[in-house]
């Protein structure tokens, strides 16, 4: 059925200038909706997460309620936002759900160009076009990632570290940092100042990228149950029980943070040796 306002031309009349008979037209609502749908289909959102919205995210404790509030605030303010989000927490707490929900709402309300990538999948795609002889990567892959109005990079730090991974991820992050483009990151790794703990974000990405991320994003810790362990037809009560059980078995964040303080500088010849190794992913 054709649009009754524009007859599928994408332009609808808004009146006529009586003095000279000039007919004015503007973009029709159906055109805007079609553009939004096309952008959404091009956003690379996995089928598993296409149902995710801010409304169907279950927040059953203070940390999750805070995360939803921050996510909704970013989605409603976009594109006038100073920072993106860094969602940190154990697997299964809903980080990807929340990130995708913000991405979808932003694209639907503002028709911005958004893009989702699991970090490991992104690196796999880039690697498949990488020519080590001339150290270049197809710009057709990198350009949308760096130019997207809003980018979701899921599961940061899960990729195996290497010099190539470090260079590629720093290129992406630095470009978006310099261009002030909003980015939402998720990670299972704790943001503690310890470059020797393999389970710390700093160990996985290094000092330089971590510094960029703290300026680019508001860090939000999401504490909850692994919803994948919820029984079939389970509900909020089951999530609460699983969450309380997880809190009993996992080491406290405060305890690990206390153990993860940066090393005290040694003094040599009257000068402090800062022992700043630059981490696993650059200095």
C-alpha positions as CSV (number, residue, x, y, z in Angstrom):
1,X,0.0,0.0,0.0
2,X,1.4,3.4,-1.0
3,X,1.8,6.2,1.5
4,X,-1.3,8.4,1.5
5,X,0.8,11.5,2.4
6,X,3.5,11.3,-0.3
7,X,2.4,8.5,-2.7
8,X,5.8,6.8,-2.0
9,X,7.8,9.7,-3.3
10,X,9.3,10.4,0.1
11,X,8.1,14.1,0.0
12,X,4.9,15.4,1.4
13,X,3.3,18.8,0.7
14,X,3.1,21.3,3.6
15,X,1.2,24.1,2.0
16,X,1.3,26.5,-0.9
17,X,2.5,30.1,-1.1
18,X,-0.6,32.0,-2.2
19,X,1.3,34.9,-3.7
20,X,3.3,32.9,-6.2
21,X,1.7,29.5,-6.2
22,X,4.9,27.7,-5.0
23,X,4.2,24.4,-3.4
24,X,6.4,23.5,-0.5
25,X,7.3,19.9,0.4
26,X,9.3,18.2,3.2
27,X,10.5,14.7,3.9
28,X,7.6,12.4,4.7
29,X,7.4,10.4,7.9
30,X,7.4,7.2,6.0
31,X,10.8,8.1,4.4
32,X,12.2,8.8,7.9
33,X,10.9,5.5,9.2
34,X,12.4,3.6,6.2
35,X,15.8,5.3,6.7
36,X,15.7,4.3,10.4
37,X,14.8,0.7,9.5
38,X,17.6,0.5,6.9
39,X,20.2,1.9,9.4
40,X,19.0,-0.6,12.0
41,X,19.3,-3.5,9.5
42,X,22.9,-2.3,8.7
43,X,23.9,-2.1,12.3
44,X,25.2,-5.7,12.5
45,X,23.1,-6.4,15.7
46,X,23.0,-10.2,16.3
47,X,19.6,-11.9,16.1
48,X,20.0,-13.0,19.7
49,X,19.9,-9.3,20.8
50,X,17.5,-7.7,18.3
51,X,14.7,-7.9,20.9
52,X,16.6,-5.9,23.5
53,X,15.1,-2.6,24.7
54,X,15.5,-0.4,27.7
55,X,11.9,-1.3,28.7
56,X,12.5,-5.1,28.8
57,X,15.7,-4.9,30.7
58,X,15.1,-6.4,34.2
59,X,16.8,-4.3,36.9
60,X,16.5,-6.0,40.3
61,X,19.2,-4.3,42.3
62,X,20.7,-0.9,42.8
63,X,23.7,-1.4,40.4
64,X,21.4,-2.5,37.5
65,X,18.9,0.3,38.2
66,X,21.8,2.8,38.0
67,X,23.0,1.3,34.8
68,X,19.6,1.6,33.2
69,X,19.3,5.2,34.3
70,X,22.6,6.1,32.8
71,X,21.9,4.2,29.6
72,X,18.5,5.9,29.2
73,X,20.0,9.3,29.8
74,X,22.6,8.8,27.1
75,X,19.9,7.5,24.6
76,X,17.6,10.5,25.3
77,X,20.4,13.1,25.1
78,X,22.1,11.8,21.9
79,X,23.7,13.3,20.0
80,X,24.5,16.0,22.6
81,X,26.5,13.7,24.8
82,X,30.0,14.3,26.3
83,X,30.8,10.6,27.1
84,X,29.9,7.1,26.1
85,X,29.5,4.2,28.5
86,X,31.8,1.5,29.7
87,X,29.7,-1.4,31.1
88,X,31.7,-3.7,33.3
89,X,30.6,-6.8,35.0
90,X,30.6,-10.6,35.2
91,X,29.2,-12.6,32.3
92,X,25.5,-12.7,31.9
93,X,24.5,-9.6,33.9
94,X,23.0,-7.9,30.9
95,X,25.8,-5.7,29.6
96,X,25.2,-6.5,25.9
97,X,21.4,-6.2,26.3
98,X,21.8,-2.7,27.7
99,X,24.4,-1.6,25.1
100,X,22.2,-2.8,22.2
101,X,19.1,-1.3,23.7
102,X,20.8,2.2,23.7
103,X,22.1,1.7,20.2
104,X,18.6,0.8,18.9
105,X,16.9,3.6,20.7
106,X,19.4,6.2,19.4
107,X,19.0,4.9,15.8
108,X,15.3,4.9,16.0
109,X,14.9,8.3,17.5
110,X,17.6,10.3,15.8
111,X,18.3,8.2,12.6
112,X,21.9,8.2,13.5
113,X,24.2,5.6,12.0
114,X,25.1,3.0,14.6
115,X,27.1,-0.2,14.5
116,X,27.6,-3.2,16.8
117,X,30.6,-5.5,16.9
118,X,31.8,-8.2,19.2
119,X,35.5,-7.2,19.5
120,X,36.8,-10.6,18.6
121,X,34.6,-10.8,15.5
122,X,35.7,-7.4,14.4
123,X,39.4,-8.3,14.7
124,X,38.7,-11.5,12.8
125,X,37.1,-9.6,9.9
126,X,39.9,-7.1,9.9
127,X,42.5,-9.8,10.0
128,X,40.9,-11.6,7.0
129,X,41.7,-8.5,4.9
130,X,45.1,-7.7,6.4
131,X,48.2,-7.8,4.2
132,X,51.2,-8.2,6.5
133,X,53.6,-7.4,3.6
134,X,52.5,-3.8,3.5
135,X,50.8,-3.6,7.0
136,X,47.5,-2.3,5.7
137,X,43.9,-3.2,6.3
138,X,41.0,-2.7,4.0
139,X,39.5,0.7,4.8
140,X,36.1,-0.6,3.8
141,X,36.1,-2.6,7.1
142,X,37.7,0.1,9.4
143,X,35.9,3.2,8.0
144,X,32.4,2.3,9.2
145,X,33.8,1.4,12.7
146,X,35.6,4.6,13.1
147,X,32.9,6.8,11.5
148,X,29.7,5.4,13.1
149,X,27.8,8.0,15.1
150,X,27.4,5.5,17.9
151,X,29.5,2.3,18.1
152,X,29.1,-0.7,20.5
153,X,32.3,-2.7,21.0
154,X,31.2,-5.8,23.0
155,X,33.5,-7.9,25.2
156,X,36.6,-5.7,25.1
157,X,39.7,-7.5,26.4
158,X,38.5,-11.0,25.4
159,X,40.7,-11.0,22.3
160,X,44.2,-12.6,22.6
161,X,46.8,-9.9,22.9
162,X,49.4,-9.4,20.2
163,X,51.2,-6.4,18.7
164,X,48.8,-6.4,15.8
165,X,45.7,-6.5,18.1
166,X,47.2,-3.6,20.1
167,X,47.9,-1.5,17.1
168,X,44.5,-2.1,15.6
169,X,42.4,-1.5,18.7
170,X,44.4,1.6,19.6
171,X,43.8,3.0,16.1
172,X,40.1,2.5,16.4
173,X,39.8,3.9,19.9
174,X,42.2,6.8,19.3
175,X,40.3,7.8,16.1
176,X,37.0,7.8,17.9
177,X,38.5,9.6,20.8
178,X,40.0,12.4,18.6
179,X,36.7,12.8,16.7
180,X,34.6,12.8,19.9
181,X,32.4,10.0,18.6
182,X,30.3,8.3,21.3
183,X,31.2,4.6,22.0
184,X,29.7,2.0,24.3
185,X,32.1,-0.7,25.5
186,X,31.4,-3.8,27.5
187,X,33.9,-6.0,29.3
188,X,34.0,-8.9,31.7
189,X,37.4,-7.7,33.0
190,X,37.5,-5.6,36.2
191,X,38.9,-2.1,36.0
192,X,41.6,-2.4,38.7
193,X,45.0,-0.7,38.6
194,X,47.0,-4.0,38.3
195,X,48.9,-4.7,35.1
196,X,50.0,-8.2,36.3
197,X,46.6,-9.7,37.0
198,X,45.4,-11.5,33.8
199,X,41.8,-10.8,34.9
200,X,42.2,-7.1,35.0
201,X,41.2,-4.7,32.2
202,X,44.6,-3.0,32.5
203,X,46.4,-6.2,31.8
204,X,44.3,-6.9,28.7
205,X,44.4,-3.4,27.1
206,X,47.3,-1.5,28.6
207,X,47.7,1.9,30.2
208,X,47.3,4.1,27.1
209,X,43.9,2.7,26.0
210,X,42.6,2.5,29.6
211,X,43.5,6.2,30.0
212,X,41.6,7.0,26.7
213,X,38.6,5.0,27.8
214,X,38.3,6.8,31.2
215,X,38.1,10.1,29.3
216,X,35.7,8.8,26.6
217,X,33.3,6.9,28.8
218,X,31.5,6.9,32.1
219,X,32.4,3.6,33.8
220,X,29.5,1.6,35.3
221,X,29.8,-1.6,37.3
222,X,26.9,-4.0,36.8
223,X,26.5,-6.5,39.6
224,X,24.0,-9.3,39.0
225,X,23.3,-12.9,38.3
226,X,24.1,-14.8,35.2
227,X,20.7,-14.8,33.4
228,X,21.8,-17.8,31.3
229,X,21.6,-19.9,34.5
230,X,18.0,-18.8,35.1
231,X,15.5,-21.7,35.0
232,X,13.1,-22.0,32.0
233,X,10.1,-19.6,32.7
234,X,12.1,-18.2,35.6
235,X,11.6,-14.7,36.9
236,X,13.0,-11.9,39.0
237,X,12.9,-14.0,42.2
238,X,15.1,-16.6,40.5
239,X,17.6,-13.9,39.4
240,X,17.7,-12.5,42.9
241,X,18.5,-15.9,44.3
242,X,21.2,-16.5,41.7
243,X,22.7,-13.1,42.3
244,X,22.9,-13.7,46.1
245,X,24.6,-17.0,45.5
246,X,27.1,-15.5,43.1
247,X,28.0,-12.8,45.6
248,X,28.8,-15.4,48.1
249,X,31.1,-17.3,45.8
250,X,33.0,-14.5,44.0
251,X,35.8,-12.5,45.6
252,X,34.7,-9.0,46.6
253,X,35.7,-6.1,44.2
254,X,36.9,-4.1,47.2
255,X,39.3,-6.9,48.3
256,X,40.8,-7.3,44.9
257,X,41.1,-3.6,44.4
258,X,43.0,-3.3,47.7
259,X,45.4,-6.1,46.5
260,X,45.9,-4.5,43.2
261,X,47.4,-1.1,44.1
262,X,50.2,0.0,41.7
263,X,53.7,-0.8,42.9
264,X,55.5,1.7,45.1
265,X,58.3,3.4,43.2
266,X,61.8,2.4,44.2
267,X,64.4,5.1,44.8
268,X,67.7,4.8,42.9
269,X,70.5,7.4,43.1
270,X,68.0,9.8,44.9
271,X,65.5,9.5,42.0
272,X,62.3,7.6,41.9
273,X,62.1,4.6,39.5
274,X,58.4,4.7,38.5
275,X,58.5,1.2,37.0
276,X,55.9,2.2,34.4
277,X,56.1,-0.7,31.9
278,X,53.3,0.4,29.6
279,X,51.1,-2.6,30.1
280,X,50.3,-5.3,27.5
281,X,48.9,-2.9,25.0
282,X,51.1,0.1,24.7
283,X,52.2,2.8,27.0
